[in-house]
Amino acid sequence: MLRTQDVLLLLLLVGAADALYKQWIPDTNYENKTNWDKGAVPCGNDRVEFLAQRKVSVFVETVHAVQEMRLPVDGEFILNPGAGFYVISGKDPSCGAGVTAKFRDSESLQWYDPALWQAAATSDDLQSGNLLFSVHEESVPCRHDDVVFKVGTSFRVDTSSGEPTVPVRSVSLLGQKFDRDTDFSQHLNSRLGQLQFHGSSAVTVGNAGCQDPSGCDCGNSVNHQRICQTVTCASTGCHRPLRPVGHCCDVCGAIVTVHFADGFSLQTYRQRLRHLFLSMPQYTSIKLGMSKVFKSRHVLGIIPFGLTAEIQVVILDGDQGTLAESLARDIIRDASAHGSNLGITGAEFQASTGSGSSDDSASNAGTVVGIVFGVLIAISLVVVVALLIRKGVVKMPTLPSLPSLPSLPSLSINGRSGVGELGGTLDCGYDNPMFDKPSLMPEIPGLYGTQGNQSIAMTQTGVHFVNPVYDEYVTDFTV
């Protein structure tokens, strides 16, 4: 059962927006010192110079004195009420000797640079600086997010991408919110809109927000390569760096994978983890990002079969990952204790320290399944080949015949059957065709007269020779 404070937290978070607010960080404001090559806003003794061939829109908040100003061919100033410029006749003692201050080029600022955006769960969190950490793909506005450009600022952003459009839910700029594409298209075609947005892809608004409480696909995976081209990865010093889904770099920390069912709310769970854990003193330095990801399912752990949705919780501590591992274990324990009330069916983690709640078992199980599956495939192949051979579809190749060897002669003694006295087979040595096989005797006509083929006779008791020199009586010689 949930504690009372947990129940109150869930009730407070019911109805929280599923979409995030992504705010563009850079600006082209005159008062922003980072927009000037000298690192300071020009003063009364300075000469101001804008790049002649660059388009720029510059927001001016107050009054400024200059000695001289060179403007671009195409550009404009957006003046706050009471703002403007004037030239002083003498020297401003507080300004120094005077320099030529050049306005920085903002042409290269790209929409798909994750370092140029910041995210928050609500508009109030965005204003108060209560920001969220996300993987690189989700740091850039997703198709169901609300895009915000700060009030009282000017900007220029390159929206080029591999797709013809950049869909978002809404765009807020200069105090006006656009959530209908017809209205925003008119702004993009205006002179101000062309100075603010440029590139090969057009930003479109009116995209439906995420209607799934468990979260939605961000839609930025098609631009993953473009996003990662703007990211510089730092070296890692942990034992086993991790690469979260949607991130461009290896990181030190931990990744918790949460399996969910009906009734799970991504926004509620995000707020729960922030409330229960990130407010604890030992975890104040932790960066925690949460997103819904889709991973391939595998039959028997090998053959890809469809996709499965999971919640990925990325925990970074900027160290060896020991602190992130500690938080991951706390999250696992919380999911085990209260998962049934949150719509969580299971959770496991892996850490850059080499620890994990299911790494070894999963690896061993995968190995065993792989071996079993391989044996089954081998048996199936043998059965199929045997059936094809039997049906005549496949014929076995004829083996070349071996040269015949001469048969070894057998020995018979006394013309007997070759059965030993003990009932076994008697080794009779070899056959003598002169005695055992009289039919093999050569027939030479005239050598022995007409009876030559009868001069040797065999009986059951021996061999009889007939000598034609004597009489016709047979002399018996027993061998």
C-alpha positions as CSV (number, residue, x, y, z in Angstrom):
1,M,0.0,0.0,0.0
2,L,1.1,3.6,-0.7
3,R,1.8,5.8,2.2
4,T,-0.4,8.9,2.7
5,Q,2.2,11.3,1.3
6,D,2.5,9.1,-1.8
7,V,-1.2,9.1,-2.4
8,L,-1.3,12.9,-2.0
9,L,1.5,13.2,-4.5
10,L,-0.3,11.1,-7.0
11,L,-3.5,13.1,-6.6
12,L,-1.6,16.4,-7.1
13,L,0.0,15.1,-10.3
14,V,-3.2,13.8,-11.9
15,G,-3.8,15.8,-15.0
16,A,-0.2,16.9,-15.4
17,A,0.6,17.7,-19.0
18,D,2.3,14.9,-20.9
19,A,4.1,17.2,-23.3
20,L,7.3,19.1,-22.3
21,Y,8.2,22.7,-22.8
22,K,11.4,23.2,-24.8
23,Q,12.9,26.7,-24.7
24,W,15.5,28.1,-27.1
25,I,18.5,29.4,-25.2
26,P,20.5,31.7,-27.6
27,D,19.3,35.1,-28.6
28,T,20.3,38.1,-30.7
29,N,19.7,40.7,-28.1
30,Y,21.7,43.9,-28.2
31,E,22.2,43.8,-24.4
32,N,23.6,40.2,-24.4
33,K,27.4,40.7,-24.1
34,T,28.0,37.2,-25.5
35,N,26.7,38.5,-28.9
36,W,29.7,40.8,-29.2
37,D,33.3,39.9,-30.1
38,K,34.8,42.0,-27.3
39,G,32.6,40.2,-24.7
40,A,31.0,43.5,-23.7
41,V,28.0,45.7,-24.8
42,P,29.3,48.7,-26.8
43,C,29.3,52.0,-25.0
44,G,29.4,55.7,-26.1
45,N,33.0,55.8,-27.4
46,D,32.7,52.6,-29.5
47,R,31.9,52.0,-33.1
48,V,29.3,49.3,-33.7
49,E,29.5,47.0,-36.8
50,F,27.1,44.3,-38.1
51,L,28.1,41.9,-40.8
52,A,27.0,43.4,-44.1
53,Q,25.9,40.2,-45.8
54,R,24.1,38.6,-42.9
55,K,20.4,38.8,-42.0
56,V,19.7,39.5,-38.4
57,S,16.9,40.6,-36.1
58,V,18.1,42.4,-33.0
59,F,16.0,43.2,-29.9
60,V,17.0,46.4,-28.1
61,E,15.7,46.8,-24.6
62,T,17.0,50.2,-23.6
63,V,18.8,53.4,-24.9
64,H,22.4,53.2,-26.0
65,A,25.0,55.8,-27.0
66,V,27.5,55.0,-29.9
67,Q,30.0,56.9,-31.9
68,E,29.2,55.1,-35.2
69,M,27.0,52.2,-36.4
70,R,27.3,50.1,-39.6
71,L,24.2,48.2,-40.4
72,P,23.7,45.0,-42.4
73,V,22.1,45.0,-45.9
74,D,19.1,43.0,-44.5
75,G,18.1,43.2,-40.9
76,E,16.0,45.0,-38.3
77,F,15.9,46.3,-34.8
78,I,13.0,45.4,-32.5
79,L,12.8,48.3,-30.1
80,N,11.3,47.9,-26.6
81,P,9.2,50.9,-25.6
82,G,11.7,53.8,-24.8
83,A,14.6,52.0,-26.4
84,G,16.8,53.6,-29.1
85,F,20.3,55.0,-30.0
86,Y,22.0,58.3,-29.9
87,V,25.4,59.7,-30.8
88,I,27.3,61.8,-28.2
89,S,29.4,64.7,-29.3
90,G,32.2,64.3,-26.8
91,K,33.8,61.4,-25.1
92,D,32.1,59.2,-22.5
93,P,34.6,59.1,-19.6
94,S,33.2,55.8,-18.3
95,C,33.6,54.1,-21.7
96,G,37.4,54.1,-22.3
97,A,39.3,54.8,-25.4
98,G,36.7,53.3,-27.7
99,V,36.9,50.2,-29.9
100,T,35.1,48.6,-32.9
101,A,32.6,46.2,-31.5
102,K,31.4,43.5,-34.0
103,F,28.1,41.7,-33.6
104,R,28.7,37.9,-33.7
105,D,27.3,35.8,-36.6
106,S,24.2,33.9,-35.5
107,E,23.8,32.1,-38.9
108,S,25.2,28.8,-37.7
109,L,22.8,28.2,-34.7
110,Q,21.0,25.0,-35.5
111,W,17.6,23.8,-34.4
112,Y,18.9,20.2,-33.9
113,D,21.7,21.2,-31.6
114,P,20.6,19.8,-28.2
115,A,22.9,22.2,-26.3
116,L,20.8,25.1,-27.4
117,W,17.6,23.9,-25.7
118,Q,16.4,23.5,-22.1
119,A,13.3,21.5,-21.0
120,A,10.8,21.7,-18.2
121,A,7.7,19.8,-17.3
122,T,5.5,22.9,-17.0
123,S,5.7,26.5,-18.1
124,D,6.1,27.6,-14.4
125,D,9.1,25.2,-14.1
126,L,10.6,26.8,-17.2
127,Q,10.3,30.3,-15.7
128,S,11.7,29.2,-12.3
129,G,14.6,27.2,-13.8
130,N,13.3,23.9,-12.6
131,L,14.7,22.1,-15.6
132,L,14.8,18.5,-16.8
133,F,17.7,16.4,-18.2
134,S,17.1,14.4,-21.4
135,V,19.0,12.3,-23.8
136,H,20.2,14.1,-26.9
137,E,17.4,13.2,-29.1
138,E,14.8,14.4,-26.6
139,S,16.7,17.6,-25.7
140,V,15.6,18.9,-29.1
141,P,11.8,19.6,-29.3
142,C,9.8,16.5,-30.0
143,R,6.7,16.6,-32.2
144,H,4.3,16.8,-29.3
145,D,6.3,19.5,-27.3
146,D,5.6,23.2,-26.9
147,V,8.4,25.4,-28.2
148,V,9.1,28.6,-26.3
149,F,11.3,31.6,-27.4
150,K,11.8,33.9,-24.4
151,V,9.7,37.0,-24.2
152,G,11.7,40.2,-25.0
153,T,14.3,38.5,-27.1
154,S,15.2,38.2,-30.8
155,F,16.7,35.1,-32.4
156,R,17.8,33.4,-35.6
157,V,17.7,29.6,-36.0
158,D,18.6,27.2,-38.8
159,T,15.8,24.6,-39.1
160,S,17.4,22.5,-41.8
161,S,16.9,18.7,-41.4
162,G,16.5,15.6,-43.5
163,E,12.7,16.1,-43.5
164,P,10.6,18.8,-45.3
165,T,9.0,19.9,-42.0
166,V,9.8,20.2,-38.3
167,P,6.5,19.3,-36.5
168,V,5.8,20.6,-33.0
169,R,2.7,21.2,-30.9
170,S,3.0,25.0,-30.6
171,V,5.5,27.9,-30.8
172,S,5.5,30.9,-28.5
173,L,7.5,34.0,-29.4
174,L,7.3,37.7,-28.7
175,G,4.5,37.1,-26.2
176,Q,2.3,35.3,-28.8
177,K,1.5,31.6,-28.9
178,F,0.9,29.9,-32.3
179,D,-0.9,26.5,-32.2
180,R,-2.6,26.7,-35.7
181,D,-0.5,26.1,-38.7
182,T,-2.3,28.7,-40.9
183,D,-1.4,31.5,-38.4
184,F,2.1,30.4,-38.0
185,S,2.7,30.1,-41.7
186,Q,1.7,33.7,-42.1
187,H,4.3,34.7,-39.5
188,L,7.0,32.6,-41.2
189,N,6.3,34.4,-44.5
190,S,6.6,37.8,-42.9
191,R,9.8,39.8,-42.9
192,L,10.3,39.2,-39.2
193,G,9.6,35.5,-39.6
194,Q,12.2,35.1,-42.4
195,L,14.8,36.8,-40.2
196,Q,14.0,34.5,-37.3
197,F,13.8,31.1,-39.1
198,H,15.8,30.0,-42.1
199,G,16.9,26.7,-43.5
200,S,15.6,23.9,-45.8
201,S,12.8,22.7,-43.4
202,A,9.7,24.6,-42.3
203,V,8.5,24.5,-38.7
204,T,4.9,23.4,-38.5
205,V,2.5,23.7,-35.5
206,G,-0.8,22.2,-34.5
207,N,0.6,18.7,-34.1
208,A,-1.4,16.7,-31.6
209,G,0.0,16.4,-28.1
210,C,0.8,13.0,-26.6
211,Q,-2.4,11.3,-25.6
212,D,-0.8,8.2,-24.2
213,P,-0.2,8.5,-20.4
214,S,2.8,6.2,-20.7
215,G,4.5,8.6,-23.1
216,C,5.0,8.8,-26.8
217,D,7.8,8.4,-29.4
218,C,9.7,11.7,-29.7
219,G,10.1,11.4,-33.4
220,N,13.7,12.7,-33.6
221,S,15.3,9.4,-34.3
222,V,15.2,10.2,-38.0
223,N,17.5,13.1,-37.3
224,H,19.8,11.2,-34.9
225,Q,22.9,11.6,-37.1
226,R,22.3,15.3,-37.6
227,I,21.8,15.8,-33.8
228,C,25.0,13.9,-33.0
229,Q,27.0,15.9,-35.4
230,T,26.6,18.9,-33.2
231,V,27.6,17.0,-30.0
232,T,31.2,16.8,-28.7
233,C,31.5,13.7,-26.4
234,A,33.7,13.9,-23.4
235,S,36.0,11.1,-22.4
236,T,34.7,8.7,-19.7
237,G,36.8,7.2,-16.9
238,C,34.3,4.6,-15.6
239,H,34.7,0.8,-15.7
240,R,32.0,0.1,-18.3
241,P,30.5,3.2,-20.0
242,L,26.9,3.0,-21.1
243,R,25.1,4.3,-24.2
244,P,21.4,5.2,-23.5
245,V,18.9,4.9,-26.3
246,G,18.7,8.3,-28.1
247,H,22.0,9.5,-26.7
248,C,25.1,10.3,-28.7
249,C,27.8,9.6,-26.2
250,D,28.9,7.0,-23.7
251,V,28.2,8.0,-20.1
252,C,29.1,7.0,-16.6
253,G,26.1,6.3,-14.5
254,A,23.2,3.8,-14.5
255,I,20.2,2.9,-16.7
256,V,17.0,1.6,-15.1
257,T,14.6,-0.2,-17.4
258,V,11.0,-0.1,-16.3
259,H,8.4,-2.5,-17.7
260,F,4.9,-1.2,-17.4
261,A,1.2,-2.1,-17.9
262,D,-2.1,-0.2,-18.1
263,G,-2.4,2.6,-15.6
264,F,1.2,3.7,-15.8
265,S,1.8,7.5,-16.2
266,L,5.2,8.7,-17.4
267,Q,4.7,12.2,-16.1
268,T,3.5,11.0,-12.7
269,Y,6.4,8.6,-12.3
270,R,8.9,11.4,-13.3
271,Q,7.5,13.7,-10.7
272,R,7.5,10.8,-8.1
273,L,11.2,10.1,-8.6
274,R,12.1,13.8,-8.4
275,H,10.0,14.2,-5.2
276,L,11.2,11.0,-3.5
277,F,14.9,10.9,-4.5
278,L,16.3,14.0,-6.2
279,S,15.3,16.1,-3.2
280,M,17.5,14.0,-1.0
281,P,20.9,15.7,-0.1
282,Q,23.0,12.8,-1.4
283,Y,21.4,13.0,-4.8
284,T,21.4,16.7,-5.5
285,S,24.2,16.4,-8.1
286,I,22.4,13.6,-10.0
287,K,21.0,14.2,-13.5
288,L,18.0,12.0,-14.2
289,G,16.3,11.7,-17.5
290,M,13.2,9.6,-18.3
291,S,11.7,8.7,-21.7
292,K,9.7,6.0,-23.4
293,V,11.8,3.9,-25.8
294,F,11.1,1.0,-28.2
295,K,13.4,-2.0,-28.3
296,S,13.3,-5.1,-30.6
297,R,11.8,-8.3,-29.3
298,H,13.5,-11.5,-30.1
299,V,12.1,-15.1,-30.5
300,L,14.2,-17.4,-28.3
301,G,16.5,-14.4,-27.7
302,I,17.9,-14.4,-31.3
303,I,15.3,-13.7,-34.1
304,P,13.9,-10.0,-34.1
305,F,10.2,-10.0,-33.7
306,G,8.4,-6.7,-33.4
307,L,9.0,-3.9,-30.9
308,T,8.3,-3.6,-27.2
309,A,7.9,-0.3,-25.2
310,E,9.9,0.4,-22.1
311,I,10.7,3.3,-19.8
312,Q,14.3,4.3,-19.8
313,V,15.6,6.1,-16.7
314,V,19.1,7.5,-17.3
315,I,21.0,8.5,-14.2
316,L,24.3,10.4,-14.5
317,D,26.5,11.4,-11.6
318,G,29.6,12.7,-13.5
319,D,31.9,10.3,-11.6
320,Q,32.6,6.6,-11.7
321,G,28.9,5.8,-11.5
322,T,28.8,4.7,-7.9
323,L,26.3,7.3,-6.8
324,A,24.1,6.6,-9.8
325,E,24.2,2.9,-9.0
326,S,23.0,3.7,-5.4
327,L,20.1,5.7,-6.8
328,A,19.3,2.9,-9.3
329,R,19.0,0.4,-6.5
330,D,16.7,2.7,-4.5
331,I,14.5,3.0,-7.6
332,I,14.4,-0.8,-8.0
333,R,13.4,-1.2,-4.4
334,D,10.7,1.4,-4.8
335,A,9.3,-0.3,-7.9
336,S,9.3,-3.6,-6.1
337,A,7.4,-2.2,-3.2
338,H,4.9,0.1,-5.0
339,G,5.0,-1.1,-8.6
340,S,1.5,-2.6,-8.5
341,N,0.0,0.8,-7.6
342,L,2.0,2.6,-10.3
343,G,1.4,0.2,-13.2
344,I,4.9,-1.1,-13.1
345,T,5.3,-4.9,-13.8
346,G,9.1,-5.1,-13.4
347,A,12.4,-3.2,-13.4
348,E,16.1,-3.9,-13.7
349,F,19.2,-1.8,-14.0
350,Q,22.8,-1.8,-15.4
351,A,25.6,0.5,-14.1
352,S,28.9,1.7,-15.5
353,T,30.5,0.2,-12.4
354,G,29.8,-3.3,-14.0
355,S,27.0,-4.0,-11.6
356,G,23.5,-4.9,-12.7
357,S,20.3,-6.5,-11.5
358,S,20.0,-8.9,-14.4
359,D,23.1,-8.7,-16.7
360,D,24.7,-12.0,-15.8
361,S,21.5,-14.0,-15.7
362,A,20.3,-12.6,-19.0
363,S,23.6,-13.3,-20.6
364,N,23.6,-17.0,-19.4
365,A,20.0,-17.5,-20.4
366,G,20.7,-16.0,-23.8
367,T,23.7,-18.4,-24.2
368,V,21.7,-21.5,-23.2
369,V,18.8,-20.5,-25.5
370,G,21.2,-19.9,-28.3
371,I,22.7,-23.3,-28.0
372,V,19.3,-25.0,-27.8
373,F,18.1,-23.1,-30.8
374,G,21.2,-24.0,-32.8
375,V,20.7,-27.7,-32.0
376,L,17.0,-27.5,-33.1
377,I,18.0,-25.9,-36.4
378,A,20.6,-28.6,-37.1
379,I,18.0,-31.4,-36.4
380,S,15.4,-29.7,-38.5
381,L,17.9,-29.4,-41.4
382,V,18.8,-33.1,-41.2
383,V,15.1,-34.1,-41.2
384,V,14.2,-31.9,-44.1
385,V,17.2,-33.2,-46.2
386,A,16.2,-36.8,-45.4
387,L,12.6,-36.2,-46.5
388,L,13.7,-34.5,-49.7
389,I,16.0,-37.4,-50.5
390,R,13.3,-39.9,-49.8
391,K,10.8,-38.1,-52.1
392,G,13.4,-37.9,-54.8
393,V,13.6,-34.1,-54.8
394,V,17.3,-34.3,-53.8
395,K,19.5,-37.1,-55.0
396,M,22.7,-38.2,-53.3
397,P,25.8,-37.9,-55.5
398,T,27.1,-41.2,-56.9
399,L,30.4,-42.1,-55.3
400,P,33.2,-43.3,-57.6
401,S,33.6,-47.1,-57.6
402,L,36.8,-48.5,-56.1
403,P,38.9,-51.0,-58.1
404,S,38.1,-54.6,-57.3
405,L,40.6,-56.5,-55.2
406,P,41.4,-60.1,-56.1
407,S,39.6,-62.5,-53.8
408,L,41.7,-64.3,-51.3
409,P,41.7,-68.1,-51.8
410,S,40.3,-70.2,-49.0
411,L,41.9,-73.4,-47.8
412,S,39.9,-76.6,-47.5
413,I,41.3,-79.7,-45.8
414,N,40.2,-83.2,-46.9
415,G,37.4,-81.6,-48.8
416,R,35.4,-81.2,-45.5
417,S,32.9,-78.6,-44.7
418,G,35.2,-76.3,-42.7
419,V,33.4,-76.8,-39.4
420,G,35.7,-77.3,-36.4
421,E,35.3,-79.9,-33.8
422,L,34.2,-77.3,-31.3
423,G,31.4,-76.1,-33.6
424,G,33.2,-72.9,-34.7
425,T,34.4,-72.1,-38.2
426,L,37.5,-73.9,-39.2
427,D,40.2,-71.9,-40.8
428,C,41.0,-74.0,-43.9
429,G,43.7,-71.8,-45.3
430,Y,43.5,-71.6,-49.1
431,D,41.9,-73.5,-51.9
432,N,44.0,-75.6,-54.2
433,P,42.3,-75.9,-57.5
434,M,44.3,-79.0,-58.3
435,F,42.4,-80.9,-55.6
436,D,39.3,-79.0,-54.3
437,K,38.0,-77.8,-57.6
438,P,38.7,-80.4,-60.3
439,S,36.5,-78.5,-62.7
440,L,39.2,-75.9,-62.9
441,M,41.8,-78.3,-64.3
442,P,42.9,-77.4,-67.7
443,E,41.6,-79.6,-70.5
444,I,44.4,-80.5,-72.9
445,P,43.1,-82.7,-75.6
446,G,45.2,-85.8,-76.2
447,L,47.4,-85.5,-73.2
448,Y,45.6,-88.3,-71.3
449,G,43.6,-89.7,-74.0
450,T,39.8,-89.8,-73.9
451,Q,39.8,-90.4,-70.2
452,G,42.0,-87.7,-69.2
453,N,39.3,-85.8,-67.4
454,Q,38.6,-88.8,-65.2
455,S,42.2,-89.5,-63.9
456,I,41.4,-87.8,-60.6
457,A,38.4,-88.6,-58.5
458,M,37.2,-87.4,-55.1
459,T,35.3,-89.3,-52.6
460,Q,34.1,-88.4,-49.1
461,T,37.2,-90.1,-47.6
462,G,39.9,-88.8,-49.9
463,V,41.4,-88.3,-53.3
464,H,41.9,-91.1,-55.8
465,F,44.5,-91.1,-58.5
466,V,44.2,-93.3,-61.6
467,N,47.5,-94.3,-63.2
468,P,47.0,-95.3,-66.8
469,V,50.4,-97.1,-66.9
470,Y,49.0,-99.9,-64.9
471,D,45.7,-101.5,-65.0
472,E,42.4,-99.9,-64.6
473,Y,42.2,-100.9,-60.9
474,V,42.2,-97.9,-58.7
475,T,44.8,-97.5,-56.1
476,D,43.5,-95.7,-53.0
477,F,45.6,-93.0,-51.4
478,T,44.1,-91.4,-48.5
479,V,45.4,-87.9,-47.8
